[in-house]
């Protein structure tokens, strides 16, 4: 970013058709972005010399330097090589392989679907802002390090080593998260794109198969819901980091109804995982809570139990005592050791390899922060090969000050 533009996030739009540039600008209007337009590959390379961009959206077919050649020149320039690039193309599917081979992270078919465009742009903008926040933190840490060294105190060397370790760990977590997030966010897009193509082909037939089209629509909706859930998790993590987790408390919220409704939504996943879900609750447990956030907590715990306890029963128990609600979710799965238990509620942390189980490593982090904002707490008991038990304790009435220091807005 240029001096004085620390809060500005820029996106470069490249297309030789002015009408298409105007359409992209209109689709992205809901975001507070600095949109820079270029009408050719040559102009795009010049723009990239002037400022940093969170993302480049580029048409493939342009006179002069086409999209592929521009991408190749972009990747050859070491200082600009990290900028994510999404191609906009009306080319047949066989040319999409060339898009990835030229260094693009993804492609969008023209005419662009506004919702899919915004979903993809939102992800890369959030990742860019996370990276910029980390960069500023690293700069601040380096400034602090210089101050300590200049102060000449005996402990300067020990403070320097600690800061180096923190920086290395922050960079490791960032790189791992960016890799996992890119994979997770691209996973639902491939089947979604395929279903849209199949629907288009089906509609072009003289007698469309309505039932088959309905099936394609349901699969596409499922992939959109998955993408929405991933993006929501990224946004929640960003809000928590900035101390702005929103809460909307309501009176007489029934936690029993929430638990049973959420569990009903996991019936298909439970059957697929060969897990019997056993629920034990009183008639009702009332409290002053945020309904959507509690649904999020219960869903995260059930999702984890079904994912890591496949093949065994999942037991959910809810009880109330002395003004506190207590929810336990137990699985008979792989479990975890003490080292994993100590960090499982951290941001981007996961107990197992993402290659085997996937996920962004944000579910338990968000669950922990939501419960602290509500004045509650969560802990886990587990051992390798002996399953895991997550226990949530939540005050039924609104505490004067939510624990953990997380600020929450109505």
KASULPE-V433702 format. One line per field, one symbol per residue. ss: DSSP state (A for helix, B for strand, O for the rest). phi: phi as a letter, one per 20 degrees, with the letter a starting at -180 (. if undefined). burial: b if it has 16 or more other ideal C-beta (glycine too) atoms within 10 Angstrom, else e. Layout:
ss = ???
phi = ???
burial = ???
//
This chain:
ss = OOOOOOOOOBBBBBOOOAAAAAAAAAAOOOOOOBBBBBOOAAAAAAAAAAOOOOBBBBBOOOOOOOAAAAAAAAAAOAAAOOOOBBBBBOOOAAAAAAAAAOOOOBBBBOOOOAAAAAAAAAAAAAAAAAAAAAAAAAAAAAAAAAAAAAAOOOOAAAAAAAAAAAAAAAAAAAAAAAAAAAAAAAAAAAAAAAAAAAAAAAAOOOOOOAAAAAAAAAAAAAAAAAAAAAAAAAAAAAAAAOOOOOOOOBBBBBAAAAAAAAAAAOAAAAAAOOOOBBBBOOOOOBBBBOAAAAAAAAAAAAAAAAAAOOOOOBBBBBBBBOOBBBBBBBBOOOOOOAAAAAAOOOOOOOOOOAAAAOOOOOAAAAAAAAAAAOOOBBBBBBOOOOOBBBBBBBBOOOOOOOAAAOOOOO
phi = .egndgeeddcedcaedgfffffffffegfeedeeddcebfffffffffebecfaddcfeecfmffffffffffffegfdfeffcdedbdffgfeffffffeofeabceefffgffgffffgfffffffffffffffffffffffffffffmffegfffffffffffffffffffffgfffgfffegfffffffffffffffffffcgefffffffffffffffffffffffffffffffgemcefccfcelfefffffffffffdgfffffeldeeddcbffacdadceffffffffffffgffffedgncfdddccbcblncecdccdcdefmbefffgfcfeefmebecfffecmnemdgfffgffffffendbbbcdabgmcmcceddccffdfffbffnnffcdf
burial = beeeeeeebbbbbbbbeeebbebbeebbeeeebeebbbbbbebbbebbeeebbbbbbbbbbbeebbbbebbebbbeeeebeebbbbbbbebeeeebebbeebbbbbbbbbebeeebbbbbbbbbbbbbebebeeeeeeeeeeeebeebeeeeeeeeeebeeebeeebeeeeebbeebeebbbebbeebbeebbebbebbeeeeeeeeeeeeeeeebeebbeebbebbebbbebbebbebbeeeebebeeeeebbbbebbeebbeebeeebeebebebeeebeeebebbbbeebbebbbbbbbbbbbbbbbebebbbbbebeeeebebbbbbbbbbbeeebbeebbebbbbbeebeeeebbbbbbbbbbbbbbbbbbebebebeeeebbbbbbbbbbeeeeebeeebebee
//
